[in-house]
Amino acid sequence: MNTNPSPRIAIIGAGPGGLTCARILQRHGIFPTVYDHETGPGVRDQGGTLDLHEDNGQIALREAGLLEEFFRLSRPEGQEMRQLDPAATLLFHHTPEEGERFKPEIDRGRLRELLLGSLEPGTVRWGHTLRSLDGPAEGPRRLHFADGTTTEADLVIGADGAWSKVRRAVSAATPRYSGVSFLEAWFHDVDDRHAEIADLVGQGGAAAADGARGLFAQRGSGGHIRVYVIQRVPADWIAASGLTVQDTEGIRTLLLERYRHWSPRLRRLLTDNDGPYVDRPINALPVPHLWDHHPAVTLLGDAAHLMPPLGVGVNLAMLDACELALALADNATIGAAVQAYEKTMLPRSTRMQELLDNGAEELLSTELPDFATD
């Protein structure tokens, strides 16, 4: 960046988007600071598995210099996809060809480790929960953290997900419940302890739906499978049933009733899980989500365009991160870089938002697409 050789760039959020942005910036001689509310990289489970597509997520990894390492870590066999009906009849089966690399799978935790390991030491400041953001629109912006500390930045990048604090500086929009909810269940050591489920799911994912409810099972590394119980329900459906998410047996009884007409093979995905369920209501930002240009603040990923989990979220976040980092490297000023980035990102995300508007309903369709929870 010609006019400011050492811009102070603050990236809020150490997810795939924020870390990808930081990595590509560092490769171009720009050294941001990433702030994350978690106290360290291993304090919580990072979630299931992701498929990174060759036309977005893999583009970002190539710019980050990490594509070949990603291929070494990824699971191309995870591209297998099975679609069943509620009777467990196989309707569709995609088996990846030898060398197929369109969208290999990688565990979220492993992707995060890859990105974190590529950064200069000290890039990520853990235990920094952003409370608010102020300062003049043209910058510098002042960040206020929950621990009472503050810092200034010439650019603040909101990579802080669905409930972004940075978003408030440019937009009044907040996510809205889609009407569809996931209930996540975990299965461990599946080849030995859950052999029937392992056989049902295969090496990738398996989906079934009847128009009102659905199931999606996805194999991860290390003998783990995650199952997402998909229902069109009120956001507070568990509490409205007189239960809490910790009431595993009560929820199992309720699910068995709701899926009573499904095959016993599929109903095992509801009841044989190891440990409690995790409630994950599906939220999305209004369509389209746009904002006026702010020269010292911008957004990427879910902070900018939260959509239903139809296999595009992390891929778009990483492509956003890549394009923003390259714009910052190529433009003379931060304001010009942000403008150039948003000129491309906002129309793209609007098109995708419109395509996936009410897309949560697709998760219940009897013609369920090849998707991955993301």
C-alpha positions, 0 to 999 in steps of 0.5 A, a space after each residue: 500500500 503506497 501511501 501507508 506502508 504500515 497500515 494498522 489493520 484489525 481483523 475481528 474473528 479468528 475463523 477461516 475468513 479472518 485467518 485467510 485474510 491475515 495470511 494473504 496480507 502477510 504474504 504481501 508485507 502487510 501485518 494485521 492483528 487478529 482479535 478473537 474472543 476465545 481464550 485460545 485456539 483449542 478451547 472449544 470444538 470447531 465443528 464438523 467438516 467442510 468442503 472447499 470448492 475449487 472455484 472459491 475456497 481453493 482460490 483463497 488457499 492458493 493465494 495463501 500458499 497453502 493449497 498443496 498442504 490443504 490437499 495433503 490434509 483433506 479427505 477427497 473420499 469425503 466427496 461421496 454423497 448418498 441420498 435416501 428416502 425415509 425408508 432408507 432406500 438409496 436414491 442417489 449415490 455419488 462416488 468421487 473419481 480417482 484424483 477428483 479435487 472439486 470439493 474435498 473435505 477437511 475438518 474445521 479444526 484441521 483447517 484452522 490449525 493449517 491457517 494458524 500455523 501459517 501466520 507470524 507468531 503473535 498475529 492472533 490476540 486471544 481473549 479479546 471480546 470486542 464490545 464497541 467501535 467508534 471514531 471518525 468514519 474515515 478513521 482511525 477507528 477505536 476498538 473497545 474490548 470487554 477487558 477494558 483495553 482499547 486500540 486504534 486501527 486504520 481499518 477494522 475488518 469484521 470477520 466475526 460471524 453471524 452476530 458480528 459486533 463490527 457489523 453495527 458500525 455499517 449496518 442495522 441489520 440483524 440475523 432472523 430465524 429461518 423457521 428451520 432448526 438443526 439439532 446436532 448429534 455426535 457419533 464417535 469411533 463409528 467403525 467399531 461402535 456404530 458399524 451400521 451407521 458407518 455403513 449407512 453414511 459411507 465416507 462422505 455424507 448421507 441425506 434424507 427428507 420427507 418435506 417436513 423433516 430431514 436428516 443429514 449425516 456427515 463423516 469427519 476424520 478420526 472415526 467421527 460422524 455428525 448428524 443434523 436433525 432438520 426440522 421446521 419448528 419454532 426457534 424455542 421448540 425444545 423449551 416449548 416441549 417442556 425440555 432443555 437441550 441437556 435432557 437427552 432422553 426426553 429429546 430422543 423420545 420426542 424425535 422418535 415420535 416425530 420420525 415414527 414413520 421413518 426406517 429403523 436404520 435412519 432412526 438410529 441416527 436420532 437415538 444412538 448418539 454419544 452424548 447430548 444434542 446441540 441446538 442450532 437454529 438456522 438464521 440468515 441476514 435480510 436479502 439483500 444485505 447492503 451498506 454504505 461505504 465506510 472507508 475504515 470498516 468492512 465485513 466479510 463472510 457471515 458478518 456480511 452475508 449470513 445464509 442458510 448452510 447450503 455449502 457456500 458459507 466458508 467458501 465465500 468467507 475465504 474468497 471474500 478474505 482473499 479479494 479484500 487482502 489483494 485489494 489492500 495490497 494493490 490499492 494506494 489507500 485503504 479507502 480505495 481498497 475497501 471500495 474496490 473489494 465491496 464493488 465485487 463482493 456485495 453484488 456477488 453475495 447479493 446474487 447468492 443471498 437471492 439464490 438461497 433466500 428461504 434456502 433452509 426449506 431446501 434442507 427438507 425437500 425430497 429432492 435434497 441437493 448435494 450440500 454440506 453443513 457449513 
